[in-house]
Amino acid sequence: MTRRTGACLRTKARYRSTFFSEANYPKRLKNCFDAPILLYFKGNANLNQQRIISIVGTRNATDYGRNLCRQLCEVLAPYNVLVVSGLAYGIDVAVHKECIANQTTTVGVLGHGLDRLYPQVHKAVSQKMVLNGGLLSEFPILTNPDRQNFPQRNRIIAGIADVTVVIEASIKGGALITAEIANSYNKDVYAFPGRTNDVYSEGCNFLIKTNRAGLINHPKDLMYYLGWDNEVPEKKTHVQATL
């Protein structure tokens, strides 16, 4: 049984909680009909940053998908954007790593309490994220990473952002769930296509074919869709981070 002990988090400097009615609650998420009443956060990101993009994908990322993560995060880096994903295996953690490498603020939405981490092998990544971004959950401390929590947390990934981008996804799985939820919120979804016989691009191809997602052939296409292509991006001194 999940123990609800959220009130005690306000006494712990490591975490902070925010209620739906408070000013620092994510305003984009507040507009979603099934938004959580209470959120728990660890880190320093502004969850109401001017530009927020969610990026999701398969847990079985290929070299093609990881390369797209690298290219997209490099293009996004100068635009002062907050990148959200789920800190899962595959595309999610690849996105977080690329954001760290490009000094881009990144937040992971978790399917458990902030006092634990799943998968544990991503601990080093999560520690770097807290320094420039953070970890977010609707689940109080002592909540285990139970299977049913992860589809539930996907609505936060979809709702907190302006748009959702899908990089590699099978026809079933969390990435497609997130895309469908984003559609239900009337938010834009974009996807990179893949080969017709590639199981890990089948979901992306399906989203594009059924007009559930816009087609991205190159990361700069996203800048065009968002109307950022005519802007002069901020110049940033790039320091490669190690993981």
C-alpha positions as CSV (number, residue, x, y, z in Angstrom):
1,M,0.0,0.0,0.0
2,T,1.2,3.5,-0.9
3,R,1.8,5.7,2.2
4,R,0.7,9.3,1.8
5,T,3.2,11.3,3.8
6,G,3.4,14.4,1.6
7,A,3.1,16.9,4.4
8,C,6.4,16.0,5.9
9,L,8.2,17.1,2.7
10,R,7.8,20.7,3.5
11,T,10.2,20.2,6.5
12,K,12.9,18.7,4.3
13,A,15.1,21.1,2.5
14,R,15.9,18.5,-0.3
15,Y,12.3,18.5,-1.5
16,R,9.5,21.0,-2.0
17,S,5.8,20.4,-2.6
18,T,3.4,22.5,-4.5
19,F,-0.4,22.4,-4.4
20,F,-2.6,23.0,-7.4
21,S,-3.8,26.4,-6.0
22,E,-0.3,27.7,-5.5
23,A,1.4,30.2,-7.8
24,N,4.5,28.0,-8.5
25,Y,2.4,25.0,-9.6
26,P,3.1,24.4,-13.3
27,K,0.6,26.6,-15.1
28,R,0.5,24.4,-18.3
29,L,-0.3,21.4,-16.2
30,K,-3.0,23.3,-14.3
31,N,-4.9,23.6,-17.6
32,C,-5.2,19.8,-17.9
33,F,-8.5,18.3,-16.7
34,D,-6.8,15.5,-14.7
35,A,-3.8,17.4,-13.3
36,P,-2.4,16.1,-9.9
37,I,-3.5,18.1,-6.8
38,L,0.0,17.9,-5.3
39,L,3.4,17.7,-6.8
40,Y,6.8,17.0,-5.2
41,F,10.0,18.5,-6.7
42,K,13.7,18.3,-6.1
43,G,16.0,20.6,-8.0
44,N,16.2,24.2,-9.2
45,A,14.3,24.3,-12.5
46,N,11.5,26.8,-13.2
47,L,8.5,24.6,-13.9
48,N,6.8,27.6,-15.5
49,Q,9.8,28.4,-17.8
50,Q,8.8,30.3,-21.0
51,R,9.6,27.3,-23.2
52,I,9.1,23.7,-22.2
53,I,9.4,20.7,-24.5
54,S,8.9,17.0,-23.6
55,I,10.8,14.4,-25.5
56,V,9.9,10.7,-25.2
57,G,10.6,7.4,-26.9
58,T,11.3,3.7,-26.6
59,R,13.3,2.0,-23.9
60,N,15.1,0.0,-26.6
61,A,16.8,3.0,-28.3
62,T,18.9,2.3,-31.3
63,D,21.9,4.3,-32.6
64,Y,19.5,6.1,-34.9
65,G,17.4,7.2,-32.0
66,R,20.3,8.2,-29.8
67,N,21.8,10.2,-32.7
68,L,18.5,12.1,-33.1
69,C,18.5,12.8,-29.3
70,R,22.0,14.3,-29.7
71,Q,21.0,16.4,-32.7
72,L,17.8,17.7,-31.3
73,C,19.3,18.6,-27.9
74,E,22.1,20.5,-29.7
75,V,19.6,22.5,-31.7
76,L,17.5,23.3,-28.6
77,A,20.4,24.3,-26.4
78,P,20.7,28.0,-27.4
79,Y,16.9,28.6,-26.9
80,N,16.7,28.6,-23.1
81,V,14.3,25.7,-23.1
82,L,13.4,23.3,-20.3
83,V,13.4,19.7,-21.6
84,V,11.2,17.1,-19.8
85,S,11.4,13.3,-20.1
86,G,10.9,10.3,-17.9
87,L,14.4,9.2,-16.9
88,A,13.6,5.7,-18.2
89,Y,15.9,3.4,-20.1
90,G,16.5,4.2,-23.8
91,I,15.5,7.5,-25.3
92,D,14.5,9.2,-22.0
93,V,17.9,8.9,-20.4
94,A,19.7,9.7,-23.6
95,V,17.7,13.0,-23.8
96,H,18.7,13.8,-20.2
97,K,22.4,13.0,-20.9
98,E,22.4,15.2,-24.0
99,C,20.8,18.1,-22.1
100,I,23.5,17.8,-19.4
101,A,26.2,17.8,-22.0
102,N,24.7,20.9,-23.6
103,Q,24.0,22.7,-20.3
104,T,20.3,22.6,-21.0
105,T,17.9,22.5,-18.0
106,T,16.2,19.1,-17.8
107,V,13.6,17.6,-15.5
108,G,12.7,13.9,-15.1
109,V,9.2,12.9,-14.2
110,L,9.2,9.9,-11.9
111,G,6.8,7.1,-11.2
112,H,7.7,6.8,-7.5
113,G,8.7,8.9,-4.5
114,L,11.6,11.2,-4.6
115,D,13.4,9.3,-1.9
116,R,14.2,6.5,-4.3
117,L,15.2,6.1,-8.0
118,Y,14.2,3.6,-10.7
119,P,16.2,2.5,-12.5
120,Q,19.0,2.8,-10.0
121,V,21.6,2.7,-12.7
122,H,20.6,6.3,-13.6
123,K,21.6,7.7,-10.2
124,A,24.6,9.6,-11.5
125,V,22.5,11.2,-14.2
126,S,19.8,12.1,-11.8
127,Q,22.3,13.8,-9.5
128,K,23.5,16.0,-12.3
129,M,19.9,16.8,-13.3
130,V,19.2,18.1,-9.8
131,L,22.0,20.6,-10.2
132,N,20.5,22.0,-13.5
133,G,16.9,20.9,-13.6
134,G,15.4,18.4,-11.3
135,L,13.2,15.5,-10.5
136,L,9.4,15.8,-10.3
137,S,6.7,13.4,-9.0
138,E,3.1,13.3,-7.9
139,F,3.9,10.4,-5.6
140,P,5.0,11.0,-2.0
141,I,8.1,9.5,-0.4
142,L,7.9,5.8,0.4
143,T,6.0,5.2,-2.9
144,N,7.6,2.3,-4.7
145,P,8.1,2.2,-8.5
146,D,5.0,0.1,-9.1
147,R,4.1,-0.8,-12.7
148,Q,0.9,1.2,-12.8
149,N,2.5,4.4,-11.7
150,F,4.4,4.9,-15.0
151,P,1.5,5.3,-17.4
152,Q,-0.1,7.6,-14.8
153,R,3.0,9.9,-14.6
154,N,3.0,10.2,-18.5
155,R,0.1,12.7,-18.2
156,I,2.5,15.0,-16.3
157,I,5.1,14.7,-19.1
158,A,2.5,15.6,-21.7
159,G,0.8,18.3,-19.7
160,I,3.7,20.3,-18.4
161,A,5.1,21.0,-21.8
162,D,4.2,23.2,-24.8
163,V,4.8,20.3,-27.2
164,T,5.8,16.6,-27.1
165,V,8.4,15.1,-29.4
166,V,8.6,11.3,-30.0
167,I,11.9,9.8,-31.0
168,E,11.6,6.1,-31.8
169,A,8.6,4.3,-30.4
170,S,7.0,0.9,-30.9
171,I,3.3,0.7,-31.5
172,K,2.7,0.0,-27.9
173,G,4.3,1.5,-24.9
174,G,4.7,4.6,-22.8
175,A,5.8,7.0,-25.6
176,L,2.6,6.3,-27.5
177,I,0.5,6.8,-24.3
178,T,2.2,10.1,-23.7
179,A,1.5,11.2,-27.3
180,E,-2.1,10.2,-27.0
181,I,-2.5,12.1,-23.8
182,A,-0.9,15.2,-25.3
183,N,-3.4,15.0,-28.1
184,S,-6.2,14.8,-25.6
185,Y,-4.9,18.0,-24.1
186,N,-5.0,19.7,-27.5
187,K,-1.2,20.0,-27.4
188,D,1.0,19.6,-30.4
189,V,2.9,16.4,-31.0
190,Y,5.8,15.8,-33.4
191,A,7.6,12.7,-34.4
192,F,10.7,11.6,-36.3
193,P,9.8,8.9,-39.0
194,G,11.7,5.7,-39.3
195,R,12.1,2.8,-41.7
196,T,8.8,1.0,-42.5
197,N,10.1,-2.3,-41.2
198,D,11.7,-1.0,-38.0
199,V,9.6,-2.0,-35.0
200,Y,11.0,0.8,-32.9
201,S,9.8,3.4,-35.4
202,E,6.4,1.8,-36.0
203,G,4.8,4.0,-33.4
204,C,6.2,7.2,-34.8
205,N,5.2,6.3,-38.3
206,F,1.7,5.5,-37.0
207,L,1.4,8.9,-35.3
208,I,2.4,10.7,-38.4
209,K,0.2,8.5,-40.7
210,T,-2.9,9.1,-38.6
211,N,-2.2,12.9,-38.2
212,R,-1.6,12.5,-34.5
213,A,1.9,14.0,-34.9
214,G,3.6,16.4,-37.2
215,L,6.6,15.1,-39.2
216,I,10.1,16.1,-38.2
217,N,12.8,15.2,-40.8
218,H,15.4,17.3,-39.1
219,P,15.6,18.9,-35.6
220,K,15.5,22.3,-37.2
221,D,12.0,21.5,-38.5
222,L,10.8,21.8,-34.9
223,M,12.2,25.3,-34.7
224,Y,10.1,26.1,-37.8
225,Y,6.9,24.6,-36.3
226,L,7.4,26.5,-33.1
227,G,8.2,29.8,-34.8
228,W,11.7,30.0,-33.4
229,D,13.5,29.7,-36.7
230,N,13.7,33.5,-37.2
231,E,15.2,34.2,-33.8
232,V,18.8,34.7,-33.1
233,P,19.6,32.0,-30.6
234,E,21.5,32.9,-27.4
235,K,25.2,32.3,-27.6
236,K,26.4,29.9,-25.0
237,T,29.9,28.7,-24.0
238,H,29.7,25.0,-24.4
239,V,31.4,22.8,-21.8
240,Q,31.1,19.1,-22.3
241,A,29.8,17.3,-19.2
242,T,31.0,13.8,-18.4
243,L,28.7,11.1,-17.1
